[in-house]
Amino acid sequence: MSRDGPQQGRLRGALQRGRDRWADLWPRVLSGAVLAVLGLLLLFSSGLWIRLGVSAAVGVMIWELARLTGWRHPEFHSPRHPVLIAILSGLVMLAMLVLPGDWPMALALVPMIAGWPGTHEHERPAYLLFTLAILGAGYGLVVIREVMGLPTLAWIVGTVVLSDLLGYFVGRKLGGPRFWPAISPKKTWSGTIAGWAGALVLALLLVLAGQAPWPVLVLGPLLALAGQFGDIAESWLKRRVGVKDSSDLIPGHGGAMDRFDAMSGALLVALVLLIGNLLPVIGG
């Protein structure tokens, strides 16, 4: 029986590393296709339907957050509590979106206070911040859709999706120095810069087509950066509590927080821009 020579061994090792690098591609693509269909349905919906869809998504993400920051630890033995917090959070999100006036914003305190006792004492600040961010992102999605219109929301979503795809494929292909290895060891500078470039190209195409004002050339990469920092923030939380994914709900993607962390970061910044009257109308 012959043995592999050094050159064959190196070739086999390189092939194996290549297979490992793309091992999660097909589950990711198939799950991504389902998510894309659901996302498009939500994107094109309005009125009560978009409010119900966003409220359900918010409830799922806060269910994951509650498990990450408290009830996943052995000292807590009440697995029903994250579900109750999720239901409460979804109802709060729905109330914030359907009740008139500004006072429903104060309801964001309800899931923050309700989840406090069951959260690990070391993770309570993270629970509060992430709960506020998730509720704010959900609120921003609906408000931008109804105040600024579908094209503006589609631009924000398209910027995040394009940045995420380019970051994934370019980062996997080119590799190179890590963007923030202590928190997100898989994120590379090559993928990060590719995401910024994709956002800029998308914005430039909209400007050249006469569908957007020139400030989108700055705001597009800014939203891509916000999305990347949303991803990094969730990576920081997962490393802090010692898990790989926020849950195993979505094959190839982990959980809802894993999939929508970048979108949440971009939507929060977009909401701030909207409040400051700096968010442009696309296609208007």
C-alpha positions as CSV (number, residue, x, y, z in Angstrom):
1,M,0.0,0.0,0.0
2,S,1.5,3.3,-1.0
3,R,1.5,6.3,1.2
4,D,0.7,9.9,0.2
5,G,3.7,12.0,-0.4
6,P,4.2,15.4,1.2
7,Q,2.8,17.2,-1.9
8,Q,-0.3,15.0,-2.0
9,G,-0.8,15.5,1.7
10,R,-0.7,19.2,1.4
11,L,-3.1,19.1,-1.6
12,R,-5.5,16.9,0.3
13,G,-5.3,19.2,3.3
14,A,-6.0,22.2,1.1
15,L,-9.0,20.5,-0.4
16,Q,-10.4,19.6,3.0
17,R,-9.9,23.2,4.2
18,G,-11.8,24.4,1.2
19,R,-14.7,22.0,1.8
20,D,-14.8,23.1,5.5
21,R,-14.8,26.7,4.5
22,W,-17.9,26.3,2.4
23,A,-19.6,23.5,4.4
24,D,-22.4,25.7,5.6
25,L,-23.1,27.2,2.2
26,W,-26.1,25.1,1.0
27,P,-28.0,25.1,4.3
28,R,-27.4,28.8,4.5
29,V,-28.6,29.4,0.9
30,L,-31.8,27.3,1.3
31,S,-32.7,28.9,4.6
32,G,-31.8,32.2,3.2
33,A,-34.2,31.7,0.3
34,V,-37.0,31.0,2.7
35,L,-36.1,34.0,4.8
36,A,-36.0,36.1,1.6
37,V,-39.5,35.1,0.7
38,L,-40.8,35.9,4.2
39,G,-38.9,39.1,4.2
40,L,-40.3,40.2,0.9
41,L,-43.8,39.4,2.1
42,L,-43.2,41.5,5.2
43,L,-41.6,44.3,3.1
44,F,-44.5,44.6,0.7
45,S,-47.1,44.3,3.5
46,S,-48.6,47.3,5.3
47,G,-51.2,48.2,8.0
48,L,-51.9,45.5,10.5
49,W,-50.0,42.8,8.6
50,I,-46.6,44.5,8.8
51,R,-47.3,45.3,12.5
52,L,-48.1,41.7,13.3
53,G,-45.1,40.4,11.4
54,V,-42.7,42.8,13.0
55,S,-44.2,42.1,16.5
56,A,-43.7,38.3,16.0
57,A,-40.1,38.8,14.9
58,V,-39.4,41.0,17.9
59,G,-40.9,38.4,20.2
60,V,-38.7,35.6,18.8
61,M,-35.5,37.7,19.1
62,I,-36.3,38.7,22.7
63,W,-37.0,35.0,23.5
64,E,-33.5,34.3,22.3
65,L,-32.1,37.3,24.2
66,A,-33.8,36.1,27.4
67,R,-32.3,32.7,27.1
68,L,-28.8,34.1,26.3
69,T,-28.7,36.5,29.2
70,G,-30.4,34.5,32.0
71,W,-32.5,31.5,31.6
72,R,-30.0,29.4,29.7
73,H,-27.7,29.3,32.7
74,P,-28.0,26.2,35.0
75,E,-29.1,28.2,38.0
76,F,-32.4,29.1,36.4
77,H,-34.8,26.3,35.9
78,S,-37.9,28.0,34.5
79,P,-37.8,27.4,30.7
80,R,-41.3,28.9,30.4
81,H,-40.1,32.4,31.4
82,P,-38.3,33.2,28.1
83,V,-41.5,32.3,26.3
84,L,-43.6,34.6,28.5
85,I,-41.1,37.4,28.1
86,A,-41.3,36.8,24.3
87,I,-45.1,37.0,24.2
88,L,-45.1,40.1,26.4
89,S,-42.4,41.8,24.2
90,G,-44.4,41.0,21.0
91,L,-47.6,42.5,22.5
92,V,-45.6,45.6,23.6
93,M,-44.2,46.0,20.1
94,L,-47.7,45.7,18.7
95,A,-49.1,48.3,21.1
96,M,-46.2,50.7,20.3
97,L,-47.1,50.4,16.6
98,V,-50.9,50.7,16.8
99,L,-51.6,53.1,19.7
100,P,-51.7,56.8,18.8
101,G,-49.3,59.4,20.1
102,D,-45.8,59.2,21.5
103,W,-46.7,57.8,24.9
104,P,-46.7,54.1,23.8
105,M,-42.9,54.4,23.5
106,A,-42.8,54.2,27.3
107,L,-44.1,50.7,27.0
108,A,-40.6,49.6,26.0
109,L,-39.9,49.7,29.7
110,V,-42.3,46.8,30.3
111,P,-40.3,43.9,28.9
112,M,-37.1,45.5,30.3
113,I,-38.5,45.5,33.8
114,A,-40.3,42.1,33.5
115,G,-37.1,40.4,32.3
116,W,-34.8,41.9,34.9
117,P,-35.4,39.4,37.7
118,G,-34.7,36.4,35.6
119,T,-31.6,37.8,33.9
120,H,-28.2,36.9,35.2
121,E,-26.9,39.7,37.3
122,H,-23.8,40.1,35.1
123,E,-25.9,40.3,31.9
124,R,-28.6,42.7,33.0
125,P,-27.1,45.8,31.2
126,A,-26.8,43.8,28.0
127,Y,-30.4,42.6,28.4
128,L,-31.6,46.1,28.8
129,L,-29.6,47.5,25.9
130,F,-30.4,44.7,23.4
131,T,-34.1,44.7,24.4
132,L,-34.3,48.5,23.7
133,A,-32.4,48.0,20.4
134,I,-34.6,45.2,19.2
135,L,-37.8,47.2,20.0
136,G,-36.3,50.3,18.4
137,A,-35.4,48.5,15.2
138,G,-38.9,46.9,14.9
139,Y,-40.4,50.3,15.4
140,G,-38.1,51.9,12.9
141,L,-38.9,49.4,10.2
142,V,-42.6,50.1,10.4
143,V,-42.3,53.9,10.7
144,I,-39.9,54.1,7.8
145,R,-42.1,51.9,5.6
146,E,-45.2,54.1,6.3
147,V,-43.6,57.6,6.5
148,M,-40.9,57.3,3.9
149,G,-42.4,54.7,1.6
150,L,-41.5,51.2,0.3
151,P,-38.5,52.3,-1.9
152,T,-36.7,54.0,1.0
153,L,-37.1,50.9,3.2
154,A,-36.1,48.7,0.3
155,W,-32.9,50.7,-0.1
156,I,-32.0,50.2,3.5
157,V,-32.8,46.5,3.4
158,G,-30.9,46.1,0.1
159,T,-27.9,47.9,1.5
160,V,-27.7,45.6,4.5
161,V,-28.3,42.4,2.4
162,L,-25.7,43.4,-0.2
163,S,-23.2,44.3,2.4
164,D,-23.8,41.0,4.2
165,L,-23.5,38.9,1.1
166,L,-20.3,40.7,-0.1
167,G,-18.8,40.5,3.3
168,Y,-19.5,36.7,3.5
169,F,-18.3,35.7,0.1
170,V,-15.4,38.2,-0.3
171,G,-14.3,37.5,3.3
172,R,-14.3,33.7,2.7
173,K,-12.6,34.0,-0.6
174,L,-9.9,36.6,0.1
175,G,-9.5,36.2,3.9
176,G,-6.8,38.4,5.3
177,P,-6.5,40.4,8.5
178,R,-9.4,40.2,11.0
179,F,-11.6,43.2,11.5
180,W,-12.1,42.7,15.3
181,P,-10.7,39.3,16.1
182,A,-11.4,39.5,19.9
183,I,-15.1,39.8,19.3
184,S,-15.9,38.5,15.7
185,P,-13.0,36.3,14.6
186,K,-14.6,35.4,11.2
187,K,-15.1,39.0,10.1
188,T,-12.2,40.2,7.9
189,W,-11.2,43.6,6.6
190,S,-11.6,42.4,3.0
191,G,-15.2,41.4,3.7
192,T,-15.9,44.6,5.6
193,I,-14.5,46.9,2.9
194,A,-16.4,44.9,0.3
195,G,-19.6,45.6,2.2
196,W,-18.9,49.3,2.2
197,A,-18.1,49.2,-1.5
198,G,-21.3,47.4,-2.3
199,A,-23.4,49.9,-0.4
200,L,-21.6,52.8,-2.3
201,V,-22.2,51.2,-5.7
202,L,-25.9,50.6,-4.9
203,A,-26.3,54.3,-3.8
204,L,-24.4,55.5,-6.9
205,L,-26.7,53.5,-9.2
206,L,-29.8,55.1,-7.5
207,V,-28.3,58.6,-7.9
208,L,-27.4,58.0,-11.6
209,A,-30.9,56.6,-12.2
210,G,-32.4,59.8,-10.7
211,Q,-34.1,57.9,-7.9
212,A,-32.1,59.3,-4.9
213,P,-30.3,62.5,-3.9
214,W,-26.5,62.6,-3.6
215,P,-26.4,62.2,0.2
216,V,-27.1,58.5,-0.2
217,L,-23.5,58.2,-1.3
218,V,-22.5,58.9,2.3
219,L,-25.5,57.4,4.0
220,G,-25.3,54.0,2.1
221,P,-21.9,53.1,3.5
222,L,-23.0,54.5,6.9
223,L,-25.9,52.1,7.0
224,A,-23.6,49.2,5.9
225,L,-21.3,50.2,8.8
226,A,-24.2,50.3,11.2
227,G,-25.2,46.9,10.1
228,Q,-21.7,45.5,10.6
229,F,-21.6,46.9,14.1
230,G,-25.0,45.4,14.8
231,D,-23.4,42.1,13.8
232,I,-20.4,42.8,16.0
233,A,-22.6,43.7,19.0
234,E,-24.4,40.4,18.8
235,S,-21.1,38.5,18.4
236,W,-19.8,40.3,21.5
237,L,-22.9,39.1,23.5
238,K,-22.6,35.5,22.2
239,R,-18.9,35.3,23.1
240,R,-19.7,36.8,26.5
241,V,-22.2,34.1,27.4
242,G,-20.3,31.3,25.6
243,V,-22.5,30.3,22.7
244,K,-22.0,30.0,19.0
245,D,-25.5,31.0,17.8
246,S,-28.4,32.8,19.5
247,S,-30.5,29.7,18.9
248,D,-30.9,26.9,16.3
249,L,-34.1,28.0,14.7
250,I,-32.7,28.7,11.2
251,P,-30.4,26.0,9.6
252,G,-27.1,27.6,8.5
253,H,-28.0,30.9,10.1
254,G,-28.5,30.1,13.8
255,G,-31.2,32.1,15.3
256,A,-33.3,35.2,14.5
257,M,-30.9,37.5,16.2
258,D,-28.0,36.0,14.1
259,R,-29.9,36.7,11.0
260,F,-31.3,40.2,11.8
261,D,-28.5,41.7,13.9
262,A,-27.1,43.7,11.0
263,M,-30.6,44.8,9.9
264,S,-31.4,45.9,13.4
265,G,-28.2,48.0,13.6
266,A,-29.0,49.7,10.2
267,L,-32.7,50.3,11.1
268,L,-31.7,51.9,14.4
269,V,-29.4,54.4,12.6
270,A,-32.0,54.9,9.9
271,L,-34.6,55.8,12.6
272,V,-32.2,58.3,14.1
273,L,-31.7,59.8,10.6
274,L,-35.5,60.0,10.2
275,I,-35.9,61.7,13.5
276,G,-33.2,64.2,12.5
277,N,-34.9,64.7,9.1
278,L,-31.8,63.4,7.4
279,L,-33.1,60.2,5.8
280,P,-33.7,60.7,2.1
281,V,-36.8,59.7,0.2
282,I,-35.9,57.1,-2.5
283,G,-37.8,57.2,-5.7
284,G,-39.8,60.2,-4.7
